[in-house]
Amino acid sequence: MTRDQLEVKMTDMLDAGYSGEQERQLLEQLQPFPDLLQDWQLLSEGLPELHYDDAYAMRPAPPAFINSLREQLQPGFLSDSLQWFPGYFAAAALMLITFTGLYSLSTDSPSEITGQQISDWVYMAEEEQQLQQQELLVQELPFMMTQSPNLDE
């Protein structure tokens, strides 16, 4: 078997599963290709388990770091301004509600416009445009149209 065929066979066996006899035959066929044999051994073992603690070991914070955080969190300008924030937020929300209400009372509410009214406006505009075009065509005619003679007579 060629190298490419062996790679396909390895992939198929990993996807579909394999018996001990099939693996023994594959190992014999992989002997001329030591790198593929090593790949098969790694792939057949499966993926190693990864643990979060192995990648990011947890360790206690040094006391100096904790003390510096405590000093930064002592009452000061930032903490005082954060205490006033809910009051400012409530005032801004009240103003927004008030101005929205006043605006809705002072103008026509858009909810009164229905889809039927919009389609009527569109069709009226189209009809007016068609009438204007017809009037222009009639004005451009060089003669007056009269009743056509009866050709059946």
ZAKE-150516 format. One record per atom (N, C-alpha, C, O, CB): atom name; x, y, z; residue in three letters. Coordinates in steps of 0.001 Angstrom, whole numbers, plus 500000, padded with zeros to 6 digits. Glycine has a CB too. Layout:
REM ZAKE-150516
   at       c1       c2       c3    aa
   CA        X        Y        Z   ALA
...
//
This chain:
REM ZAKE-150516
   at       c1       c2       c3    aa
    N   500842   498810   500000   MET
   CA   500000   500000   500000   MET
    C   500883   501248   500000   MET
    O   501991   501255   500536   MET
   CB   499044   500001   501225   MET
    N   500356   502293   499385   THR
   CA   501098   503552   499355   THR
    C   500858   504314   500662   THR
    O   499976   503978   501454   THR
   CB   500678   504416   498125   THR
    N   501654   505323   500849   ARG
   CA   501542   506150   502050   ARG
    C   500162   506813   502139   ARG
    O   499539   506827   503200   ARG
   CB   502646   507221   502063   ARG
    N   499696   507360   501015   ASP
   CA   498392   508019   501000   ASP
    C   497279   507036   501337   ASP
    O   496368   507368   502095   ASP
   CB   498131   508660   499634   ASP
    N   497344   505838   500786   GLN
   CA   496322   504822   501070   GLN
    C   496326   504444   502546   GLN
    O   495270   504234   503142   GLN
   CB   496550   503569   500206   GLN
    N   497521   504359   503132   LEU
   CA   497610   504028   504561   LEU
    C   497025   505140   505430   LEU
    O   496374   504868   506438   LEU
   CB   499070   503770   504959   LEU
    N   497258   506388   505037   GLU
   CA   496689   507505   505797   GLU
    C   495166   507474   505739   GLU
    O   494497   507722   506743   GLU
   CB   497214   508849   505258   GLU
    N   494617   507168   504560   VAL
   CA   493172   507071   504420   VAL
    C   492645   505917   505258   VAL
    O   491622   506050   505929   VAL
   CB   492778   506890   502946   VAL
    N   493343   504777   505221   LYS
   CA   492917   503607   505997   LYS
    C   492950   503911   507496   LYS
    O   492053   503500   508232   LYS
   CB   493816   502391   505681   LYS
    N   493979   504629   507949   MET
   CA   494065   504998   509374   MET
    C   492872   505866   509765   MET
    O   492249   505647   510804   MET
   CB   495397   505750   509673   MET
    N   492564   506835   508939   THR
   CA   491445   507739   509227   THR
    C   490130   506981   509245   THR
    O   489302   507191   510130   THR
   CB   491383   508870   508194   THR
    N   489933   506090   508261   ASP
   CA   488699   505311   508208   ASP
    C   488555   504415   509434   ASP
    O   487465   504287   509993   ASP
   CB   488661   504466   506936   ASP
    N   489649   503802   509845   MET
   CA   489593   502917   511019   MET
    C   489282   503713   512280   MET
    O   488540   503239   513141   MET
   CB   490924   502154   511190   MET
    N   489836   504910   512401   LEU
   CA   489557   505730   513583   LEU
    C   488103   506196   513591   LEU
    O   487482   506290   514650   LEU
   CB   490503   506945   513632   LEU
    N   487567   506485   512417   ASP
   CA   486187   506965   512330   ASP
    C   485180   505840   512575   ASP
    O   484210   506020   513311   ASP
   CB   485935   507597   510963   ASP
    N   485413   504679   511953   ALA
   CA   484428   503596   511987   ALA
    C   484678   502591   513107   ALA
    O   483801   501786   513418   ALA
   CB   484420   502875   510665   ALA
    N   485827   502627   513697   GLY
   CA   486172   501617   514694   GLY
    C   486915   500463   514029   GLY
    O   486890   500324   512807   GLY
   CB   484906   501102   515414   GLY
    N   487572   499643   514835   TYR
   CA   488388   498572   514265   TYR
    C   488529   497458   515297   TYR
    O   488357   497653   516500   TYR
   CB   489790   499104   513826   TYR
    N   488852   496280   514764   SER
   CA   489056   495116   515629   SER
    C   490555   494919   515859   SER
    O   491378   495615   515264   SER
   CB   488418   493833   515004   SER
    N   490893   493988   516707   GLY
   CA   492305   493714   516991   GLY
    C   493034   493179   515774   GLY
    O   494206   493486   515558   GLY
   CB   492430   492727   518133   GLY
    N   492326   492366   514966   GLU
   CA   492934   491802   513762   GLU
    C   493215   492900   512741   GLU
    O   494262   492893   512094   GLU
   CB   492022   490722   513149   GLU
    N   492292   493835   512594   GLN
   CA   492496   494946   511656   GLN
    C   493668   495811   512100   GLN
    O   494454   496271   511271   GLN
   CB   491216   495803   511539   GLN
    N   493787   496033   513402   GLU
   CA   494901   496854   513893   GLU
    C   496227   496138   513668   GLU
    O   497216   496777   513312   GLU
   CB   494720   497183   515391   GLU
    N   496264   494822   513871   ARG
   CA   497493   494061   513660   ARG
    C   497931   494164   512193   ARG
    O   499113   494356   511910   ARG
   CB   497291   492576   514066   ARG
    N   496980   494038   511266   GLN
   CA   497299   494149   509841   GLN
    C   497824   495546   509511   GLN
    O   498779   495704   508751   GLN
   CB   496057   493831   508984   GLN
    N   497181   496548   510097   LEU
   CA   497625   497922   509846   LEU
    C   499029   498144   510374   LEU
    O   499840   498792   509713   LEU
   CB   496663   498925   510483   LEU
    N   499334   497615   511561   LEU
   CA   500673   497793   512133   LEU
    C   501734   497153   511237   LEU
    O   502834   497687   511098   LEU
   CB   500739   497188   513552   LEU
    N   501405   496014   510633   GLU
   CA   502349   495373   509708   GLU
    C   502568   496252   508477   GLU
    O   503693   496398   507999   GLU
   CB   501833   493974   509284   GLU
    N   501488   496831   507973   GLN
   CA   501596   497667   506789   GLN
    C   502321   498983   507082   GLN
    O   502885   499599   506178   GLN
   CB   500215   497950   506229   GLN
    N   502304   499409   508348   LEU
   CA   502946   500675   508712   LEU
    C   504436   500529   509012   LEU
    O   505109   501538   509226   LEU
   CB   502253   501270   509911   LEU
    N   504970   499319   509035   GLN
   CA   506380   499104   509374   GLN
    C   507329   499883   508456   GLN
    O   508320   500420   508952   GLN
   CB   506707   497619   509303   GLN
    N   507081   499971   507159   PRO
   CA   508003   500752   506313   PRO
    C   507925   502265   506550   PRO
    O   508787   503017   506095   PRO
   CB   507714   500467   504856   PRO
    N   506892   502698   507260   PHE
   CA   506703   504132   507500   PHE
    C   506693   504393   509008   PHE
    O   505625   504439   509620   PHE
   CB   505377   504641   506839   PHE
    N   507880   504563   509614   PRO
   CA   507932   504728   511078   PRO
    C   507200   505989   511574   PRO
    O   506656   505986   512678   PRO
   CB   509384   504780   511533   PRO
    N   507183   507054   510777   ASP
   CA   506485   508254   511213   ASP
    C   504973   508033   511261   ASP
    O   504302   508525   512169   ASP
   CB   506817   509419   510287   ASP
    N   504425   507281   510269   LEU
   CA   502998   506962   510297   LEU
    C   502677   506009   511440   LEU
    O   501602   506094   512034   LEU
   CB   502557   506350   508963   LEU
    N   503593   505108   511750   LEU
   CA   503395   504193   512876   LEU
    C   503307   504978   514185   LEU
    O   502466   504689   515036   LEU
   CB   504543   503156   512945   LEU
    N   504170   505960   514334   GLN
   CA   504140   506806   515533   GLN
    C   502839   507620   515580   GLN
    O   502241   507773   516645   GLN
   CB   505372   507755   515562   GLN
    N   502404   508139   514430   ASP
   CA   501142   508877   514379   ASP
    C   499976   507983   514765   ASP
    O   499086   508403   515503   ASP
   CB   500917   509462   512982   ASP
    N   499978   506740   514264   TRP
   CA   498896   505811   514600   TRP
    C   498856   505549   516103   TRP
    O   497782   505530   516704   TRP
   CB   499066   504485   513836   TRP
    N   500025   505347   516707   GLN
   CA   500057   505081   518148   GLN
    C   499499   506265   518934   GLN
    O   498765   506077   519904   GLN
   CB   501493   504774   518605   GLN
    N   499843   507478   518518   LEU
   CA   499326   508659   519206   LEU
    C   497818   508812   519002   LEU
    O   497088   509130   519941   LEU
   CB   500049   509913   518716   LEU
    N   497360   508583   517771   LEU
   CA   495941   508744   517472   LEU
    C   495092   507663   518127   LEU
    O   493982   507944   518580   LEU
   CB   495720   508730   515975   LEU
    N   495587   506450   518185   SER
   CA   494801   505361   518763   SER
    C   494702   505474   520285   SER
    O   493777   504929   520888   SER
   CB   495413   504019   518382   SER
    N   495637   506167   520896   GLU
   CA   495549   506378   522349   GLU
    C   494452   507375   522706   GLU
    O   493935   507346   523822   GLU
   CB   496892   506868   522898   GLU
    N   494096   508239   521792   GLY
   CA   493069   509242   522057   GLY
    C   493690   510534   522539   GLY
    O   494898   510636   522749   GLY
   CB   492067   508728   523083   GLY
    N   492830   511508   522705   LEU
   CA   493296   512820   523140   LEU
    C   493569   512809   524638   LEU
    O   492814   512209   525403   LEU
   CB   492264   513910   522788   LEU
    N   494634   513462   525055   PRO
   CA   494888   513528   526496   PRO
    C   493867   514454   527167   PRO
    O   493353   515387   526550   PRO
   CB   496336   514022   526775   PRO
    N   493591   514177   528425   GLU
   CA   492666   515039   529163   GLU
    C   493395   516300   529598   GLU
    O   494510   516254   530118   GLU
   CB   492069   514298   530392   GLU
    N   492744   517403   529376   LEU
   CA   493309   518683   529770   LEU
    C   492519   519211   530955   LEU
    O   491290   519151   530980   LEU
   CB   493294   519697   528591   LEU
    N   493230   519716   531911   HIS
   CA   492595   520281   533095   HIS
    C   492945   521761   533188   HIS
    O   494066   522173   532887   HIS
   CB   493034   519525   534380   HIS
    N   491977   522537   533604   TYR
   CA   492172   523971   533747   TYR
    C   493280   524267   534751   TYR
    O   494084   525177   534549   TYR
   CB   490871   524647   534178   TYR
    N   493315   523499   535824   ASP
   CA   494318   523729   536870   ASP
    C   495734   523489   536352   ASP
    O   496680   524115   536829   ASP
   CB   494045   522824   538075   ASP
    N   495888   522588   535381   ASP
   CA   497217   522341   534835   ASP
    C   497693   523537   534010   ASP
    O   498872   523890   534037   ASP
   CB   497215   521068   533976   ASP
    N   496772   524151   533283   ALA
   CA   497151   525281   532446   ALA
    C   497290   526562   533250   ALA
    O   498197   527360   533012   ALA
   CB   496137   525475   531345   ALA
    N   496381   526757   534208   TYR
   CA   496376   527977   535015   TYR
    C   496346   527579   536482   TYR
    O   495281   527439   537083   TYR
   CB   495158   528894   534659   TYR
    N   497493   527406   537027   ALA
   CA   497567   526986   538423   ALA
    C   497091   528119   539336   ALA
    O   497493   529272   539173   ALA
   CB   499012   526561   538791   ALA
    N   496241   527778   540285   MET
   CA   495737   528760   541234   MET
    C   496714   528855   542406   MET
    O   497125   527844   542976   MET
   CB   494303   528382   541728   MET
    N   497062   530051   542738   ARG
   CA   497942   530257   543889   ARG
    C   497414   531457   544668   ARG
    O   496809   532359   544088   ARG
   CB   499438   530479   543442   ARG
    N   497635   531469   545949   PRO
   CA   497103   532581   546744   PRO
    C   497807   533897   546392   PRO
    O   498988   533931   546045   PRO
   CB   497260   532284   548250   PRO
    N   497030   534970   546496   ALA
   CA   497585   536295   546213   ALA
    C   498506   536711   547351   ALA
    O   498228   536415   548513   ALA
   CB   496456   537342   546013   ALA
    N   499596   537392   547030   PRO
   CA   500510   537846   548084   PRO
    C   499841   538914   548948   PRO
    O   499053   539712   548439   PRO
   CB   501820   538400   547470   PRO
    N   500137   538938   550219   PRO
   CA   499520   539908   551124   PRO
    C   499766   541361   550710   PRO
    O   498897   542208   550918   PRO
   CB   500037   539691   552525   PRO
    N   500912   541664   550139   ALA
   CA   501195   543039   549716   ALA
    C   500206   543479   548632   ALA
    O   499767   544629   548629   ALA
   CB   502651   543158   549196   ALA
    N   499856   542585   547723   PHE
   CA   498908   542900   546659   PHE
    C   497520   543146   547247   PHE
    O   496825   544073   546834   PHE
   CB   498859   541761   545618   PHE
    N   497122   542325   548200   ILE
   CA   495809   542487   548828   ILE
    C   495733   543812   549589   ILE
    O   494712   544498   549545   ILE
   CB   495517   541308   549780   ILE
    N   496810   544168   550284   ASN
   CA   496828   545429   551026   ASN
    C   496754   546636   550081   ASN
    O   496094   547629   550387   ASN
   CB   498095   545516   551893   ASN
    N   497431   546545   548935   SER
   CA   497379   547665   547995   SER
    C   495961   547814   547430   SER
    O   495509   548938   547211   SER
   CB   498403   547461   546844   SER
    N   495261   546720   547194   LEU
   CA   493870   546801   546740   LEU
    C   492983   547432   547807   LEU
    O   492121   548255   547500   LEU
   CB   493343   545405   546375   LEU
    N   493196   547049   549042   ARG
   CA   492388   547619   550135   ARG
    C   492605   549125   550245   ARG
    O   491658   549872   550491   ARG
   CB   492735   546939   551478   ARG
    N   493846   549573   550065   GLU
   CA   494131   550999   550139   GLU
    C   493443   551755   549000   GLU
    O   492951   552866   549196   GLU
   CB   495644   551241   550101   GLU
    N   493412   551158   547827   GLN
   CA   492781   551811   546690   GLN
    C   491262   551861   546834   GLN
    O   490614   552740   546266   GLN
   CB   493157   551096   545406   GLN
    N   490697   550935   547579   LEU
   CA   489251   550890   547753   LEU
    C   488766   551693   548957   LEU
    O   487576   551673   549270   LEU
   CB   488804   549465   547891   LEU
    N   489650   552386   549623   GLN
   CA   489237   553222   550758   GLN
    C   488334   554336   550253   GLN
    O   488447   554737   549094   GLN
   CB   490473   553813   551504   GLN
    N   487429   554851   551107   PRO
   CA   486539   555933   550668   PRO
    C   487341   557114   550118   PRO
    O   488359   557515   550683   PRO
   CB   485646   556400   551835   PRO
    N   486865   557646   549027   GLY
   CA   487525   558769   548368   GLY
    C   486595   559333   547324   GLY
    O   485383   559120   547363   GLY
   CB   488868   558343   547733   GLY
    N   487185   560061   546382   PHE
   CA   486392   560723   545352   PHE
    C   485574   559725   544536   PHE
    O   484390   559946   544280   PHE
   CB   487298   561524   544432   PHE
    N   486212   558628   544129   LEU
   CA   485528   557658   543280   LEU
    C   484342   557031   544005   LEU
    O   483245   556950   543451   LEU
   CB   486501   556569   542826   LEU
    N   484554   556597   545215   SER
   CA   483454   555953   545939   SER
    C   482348   556958   546260   SER
    O   481170   556600   546247   SER
   CB   483971   555304   547236   SER
    N   482714   558218   546550   ASP
   CA   481689   559236   546817   ASP
    C   480860   559512   545570   ASP
    O   479638   559637   545652   ASP
   CB   482338   560538   547316   ASP
    N   481516   559609   544414   SER
   CA   480769   559886   543193   SER
    C   479894   558702   542806   SER
    O   478820   558896   542238   SER
   CB   481721   560229   542052   SER
    N   480327   557490   543100   LEU
   CA   479504   556321   542801   LEU
    C   478261   556283   543689   LEU
    O   477230   555749   543280   LEU
   CB   480321   555036   542979   LEU
    N   478343   556833   544880   GLN
   CA   477169   556865   545750   GLN
    C   476112   557816   545195   GLN
    O   474920   557583   545394   GLN
   CB   477566   557285   547174   GLN
    N   476519   558879   544507   TRP
   CA   475569   559834   543943   TRP
    C   474993   559359   542612   TRP
    O   473983   559896   542156   TRP
   CB   476238   561178   543758   TRP
    N   475603   558384   541995   PHE
   CA   475182   557946   540664   PHE
    C   473718   557511   540609   PHE
    O   473029   557934   539681   PHE
   CB   476058   556809   540206   PHE
    N   473193   556707   541523   PRO
   CA   471773   556326   541415   PRO
    C   470833   557529   541422   PRO
    O   469818   557516   540727   PRO
   CB   471401   555395   542554   PRO
    N   471153   558574   542199   GLY
   CA   470319   559767   542203   GLY
    C   470325   560468   540854   GLY
    O   469273   560866   540354   GLY
   CB   470782   560720   543279   GLY
    N   471519   560623   540257   TYR
   CA   471619   561244   538939   TYR
    C   470899   560402   537889   TYR
    O   470248   560943   536995   TYR
   CB   473092   561438   538546   TYR
    N   471014   559092   537997   PHE
   CA   470367   558196   537042   PHE
    C   468850   558335   537131   PHE
    O   468175   558382   536102   PHE
   CB   470789   556735   537296   PHE
    N   468311   558400   538331   ALA
   CA   466863   558543   538511   ALA
    C   466387   559888   537949   ALA
    O   465327   559956   537326   ALA
   CB   466485   558420   540013   ALA
    N   467155   560946   538162   ALA
   CA   466775   562262   537646   ALA
    C   466790   562266   536117   ALA
    O   465889   562822   535488   ALA
   CB   467723   563349   538193   ALA
    N   467792   561659   535531   ALA
   CA   467877   561613   534070   ALA
    C   466719   560791   533504   ALA
    O   466145   561165   532481   ALA
   CB   469235   561019   533619   ALA
    N   466370   559684   534150   ALA
   CA   465255   558863   533667   ALA
    C   463944   559624   533767   ALA
    O   463110   559535   532866   ALA
   CB   465165   557552   534461   ALA
    N   463747   560378   534854   LEU
   CA   462526   561158   535022   LEU
    C   462416   562245   533945   LEU
    O   461339   562480   533398   LEU
   CB   462487   561790   536424   LEU
    N   463534   562900   533651   MET
   CA   463528   563928   532600   MET
    C   463212   563309   531241   MET
    O   462463   563890   530455   MET
   CB   464889   564659   532547   MET
    N   463774   562145   530960   LEU
   CA   463518   561474   529691   LEU
    C   462037   561128   529549   LEU
    O   461450   561333   528487   LEU
   CB   464373   560206   529573   LEU
    N   461445   560613   530596   ILE
   CA   460020   560268   530560   ILE
    C   459175   561521   530362   ILE
    O   458223   561517   529582   ILE
   CB   459602   559541   531856   ILE
    N   459524   562590   531068   THR
   CA   458763   563834   530961   THR
    C   458829   564399   529547   THR
    O   457795   564735   528969   THR
   CB   459286   564866   531963   THR
    N   460035   564507   528982   PHE
   CA   460179   565070   527646   PHE
    C   459521   564187   526582   PHE
    O   458968   564696   525607   PHE
   CB   461653   565265   527321   PHE
    N   459578   562888   526766   THR
   CA   458925   561983   525814   THR
    C   457417   562182   525850   THR
    O   456762   562222   524808   THR
   CB   459279   560512   526125   THR
    N   456870   562306   527054   GLY
   CA   455429   562536   527182   GLY
    C   455010   563860   526570   GLY
    O   454006   563922   525860   GLY
   CB   455019   562495   528640   GLY
    N   455761   564918   526833   LEU
   CA   455443   566220   526266   LEU
    C   455518   566191   524741   LEU
    O   454664   566773   524072   LEU
   CB   456388   567283   526819   LEU
    N   456500   565539   524198   TYR
   CA   456645   565460   522742   TYR
    C   455474   564708   522124   TYR
    O   454941   565114   521091   TYR
   CB   457970   564775   522368   TYR
    N   455077   563610   522763   SER
   CA   453971   562829   522194   SER
    C   452650   563588   522277   SER
    O   451772   563381   521440   SER
   CB   453842   561483   522917   SER
    N   452495   564452   523256   LEU
   CA   451274   565239   523356   LEU
    C   451266   566408   522375   LEU
    O   450203   566844   521934   LEU
   CB   451102   565752   524771   LEU
    N   452448   566915   522035   SER
   CA   452516   568101   521188   SER
    C   452472   567779   519696   SER
    O   452227   568681   518895   SER
   CB   453767   568869   521495   SER
    N   452696   566551   519300   THR
   CA   452682   566186   517878   THR
    C   451649   565106   517636   THR
    O   451173   564453   518566   THR
   CB   454077   565709   517412   THR
    N   451313   564931   516369   ASP
   CA   450409   563836   516026   ASP
    C   451123   562520   516285   ASP
    O   452289   562344   515931   ASP
   CB   449936   563932   514543   ASP
    N   450426   561637   516884   SER
   CA   451022   560352   517208   SER
    C   451184   559525   515940   SER
    O   450241   559405   515159   SER
   CB   450167   559599   518242   SER
    N   452361   558955   515725   PRO
   CA   452560   558159   514519   PRO
    C   451722   556887   514529   PRO
    O   451556   556258   513484   PRO
   CB   454025   557806   514365   PRO
    N   451195   556497   515674   SER
   CA   450404   555270   515720   SER
    C   449045   555462   515070   SER
    O   448363   554479   514782   SER
   CB   450230   554805   517157   SER
    N   448626   556723   514825   GLU
   CA   447337   556980   514188   GLU
    C   447389   556724   512687   GLU
    O   446347   556565   512051   GLU
   CB   446896   558411   514453   GLU
    N   448568   556683   512124   ILE
   CA   448719   556432   510698   ILE
    C   448678   554927   510481   ILE
    O   449474   554183   511054   ILE
   CB   450047   557049   510143   ILE
    N   447753   554494   509658   THR
   CA   447609   553057   509430   THR
    C   448229   552676   508101   THR
    O   448582   553531   507289   THR
   CB   446130   552642   509468   THR
    N   448352   551407   507903   GLY
   CA   448886   550912   506646   GLY
    C   447991   551247   505484   GLY
    O   448474   551498   504379   GLY
   CB   449092   549433   506715   GLY
    N   446676   551256   505715   GLN
   CA   445726   551602   504661   GLN
    C   445925   553047   504203   GLN
    O   445877   553337   503008   GLN
   CB   444284   551393   505150   GLN
    N   446151   553960   505168   GLN
   CA   446379   555356   504812   GLN
    C   447645   555500   503973   GLN
    O   447667   556256   503002   GLN
   CB   446476   556222   506073   GLN
    N   448679   554788   504342   ILE
   CA   449935   554869   503591   ILE
    C   449731   554367   502172   ILE
    O   450189   554992   501216   ILE
   CB   451046   554060   504290   ILE
    N   449033   553221   502028   SER
   CA   448819   552705   500672   SER
    C   447917   553649   499874   SER
    O   448114   553798   498668   SER
   CB   448200   551290   500723   SER
    N   446935   554287   500511   ASP
   CA   446107   555267   499808   ASP
    C   446946   556422   499296   ASP
    O   446768   556869   498163   ASP
   CB   445003   555790   500722   ASP
    N   447870   556913   500136   TRP
   CA   448738   558011   499724   TRP
    C   449593   557599   498533   TRP
    O   449763   558374   497592   TRP
   CB   449631   558458   500889   TRP
    N   450127   556389   498570   VAL
   CA   450994   555931   497484   VAL
    C   450200   555833   496196   VAL
    O   450653   556297   495149   VAL
   CB   451634   554571   497825   VAL
    N   449010   555228   496262   TYR
   CA   448203   555074   495052   TYR
    C   447718   556422   494530   TYR
    O   447651   556628   493319   TYR
   CB   447010   554162   495324   TYR
    N   447379   557342   495436   MET
   CA   446960   558671   494987   MET
    C   448096   559356   494246   MET
    O   447871   559988   493213   MET
   CB   446503   559534   496179   MET
    N   449290   559240   494750   ALA
   CA   450433   559866   494095   ALA
    C   450653   559253   492719   ALA
    O   450956   559966   491762   ALA
   CB   451700   559720   494955   ALA
    N   450499   557918   492614   GLU
   CA   450682   557268   491321   GLU
    C   449592   557694   490345   GLU
    O   449881   557939   489174   GLU
   CB   450685   555743   491482   GLU
    N   448342   557786   490804   GLU
   CA   447242   558193   489933   GLU
    C   447418   559627   489450   GLU
    O   447169   559929   488282   GLU
   CB   445908   558048   490661   GLU
    N   447848   560515   490353   GLU
   CA   448077   561901   489944   GLU
    C   449168   561970   488891   GLU
    O   449063   562729   487927   GLU
   CB   448450   562769   491153   GLU
    N   450201   561189   489074   GLN
   CA   451292   561199   488103   GLN
    C   450799   560674   486751   GLN
    O   451166   561216   485709   GLN
   CB   452482   560350   488613   GLN
    N   449973   559627   486761   GLN
   CA   449444   559102   485509   GLN
    C   448536   560117   484815   GLN
    O   448589   560266   483594   GLN
   CB   448682   557807   485763   GLN
    N   447708   560811   485590   LEU
   CA   446826   561837   484997   LEU
    C   447636   562961   484367   LEU
    O   447301   563430   483279   LEU
   CB   445875   562415   486063   LEU
    N   448694   563397   485036   GLN
   CA   449530   564455   484479   GLN
    C   450179   563995   483174   GLN
    O   450273   564773   482225   GLN
   CB   450607   564879   485492   GLN
    N   450620   562758   483119   GLN
   CA   451232   562250   481888   GLN
    C   450205   562192   480761   GLN
    O   450517   562515   479615   GLN
   CB   451842   560856   482123   GLN
    N   448977   561778   481091   GLN
   CA   447939   561722   480061   GLN
    C   447606   563123   479550   GLN
    O   447404   563315   478351   GLN
   CB   446673   561042   480611   GLN
    N   447548   564102   480457   GLU
   CA   447267   565470   480038   GLU
    C   448356   565989   479115   GLU
    O   448060   566668   478131   GLU
   CB   447127   566383   481252   GLU
    N   449600   565682   479413   LEU
   CA   450705   566105   478556   LEU
    C   450597   565464   477185   LEU
    O   450849   566122   476175   LEU
   CB   452050   565754   479197   LEU
    N   450228   564197   477130   LEU
   CA   450091   563525   475839   LEU
    C   448981   564154   475011   LEU
    O   449135   564358   473806   LEU
   CB   449816   562035   476039   LEU
    N   447873   564456   475653   VAL
   CA   446754   565060   474926   VAL
    C   447144   566442   474421   VAL
    O   446771   566806   473306   VAL
   CB   445498   565150   475824   VAL
    N   447874   567212   475193   GLN
   CA   448286   568551   474779   GLN
    C   449250   568483   473605   GLN
    O   449282   569403   472788   GLN
   CB   448930   569299   475947   GLN
    N   450022   567438   473500   GLU
   CA   451004   567321   472429   GLU
    C   450390   566859   471118   GLU
    O   451020   566995   470069   GLU
   CB   452092   566371   472836   GLU
    N   449173   566315   471149   LEU
   CA   448555   565855   469905   LEU
    C   448274   567057   468999   LEU
    O   447759   568070   469472   LEU
   CB   447242   565067   470197   LEU
    N   448598   566964   467719   PRO
   CA   448410   568109   466818   PRO
    C   446977   568252   466312   PRO
    O   446687   569223   465614   PRO
   CB   449340   567984   465639   PRO
    N   446107   567371   466616   PHE
   CA   444737   567456   466118   PHE
    C   443775   567096   467234   PHE
    O   444153   566554   468273   PHE
   CB   444528   566528   464897   PHE
    N   442544   567413   466984   MET
   CA   441491   567106   467941   MET
    C   440907   565758   467585   MET
    O   440697   565454   466411   MET
   CB   440392   568205   467954   MET
    N   440655   564979   468559   MET
   CA   440056   563676   468294   MET
    C   438543   563856   468262   MET
    O   437955   564426   469181   MET
   CB   440481   562618   469372   MET
    N   437940   563377   467224   THR
   CA   436489   563394   467115   THR
    C   436008   561965   467074   THR
    O   436794   561022   467168   THR
   CB   436017   564180   465861   THR
    N   434715   561818   466935   GLN
   CA   434203   560466   466858   GLN
    C   434690   559827   465583   GLN
    O   434699   560445   464518   GLN
   CB   432672   560446   466930   GLN
    N   435086   558604   465704   SER
   CA   435562   557909   464524   SER
    C   434388   557514   463655   SER
    O   433324   557157   464162   SER
   CB   436387   556678   464909   SER
    N   434573   557577   462371   PRO
   CA   433478   557194   461467   PRO
    C   433159   555724   461634   PRO
    O   434022   554912   461965   PRO
   CB   433839   557498   459997   PRO
    N   431935   555410   461403   ASN
   CA   431497   554035   461532   ASN
    C   431913   553328   460259   ASN
    O   431407   553644   459182   ASN
   CB   429950   553928   461780   ASN
    N   432811   552394   460362   LEU
   CA   433349   551700   459205   LEU
    C   432445   550578   458744   LEU
    O   432595   550072   457631   LEU
   CB   434713   551157   459516   LEU
    N   431526   550193   459574   ASP
   CA   430649   549088   459187   ASP
    C   429620   549529   458175   ASP
    O   429070   548674   457480   ASP
   CB   429957   548507   460402   ASP
    N   429331   550781   458050   GLU
   CA   428299   551255   457141   GLU
    C   428734   551301   455727   GLU
    O   427956   551685   454854   GLU
   CB   427843   552580   457536   GLU
//
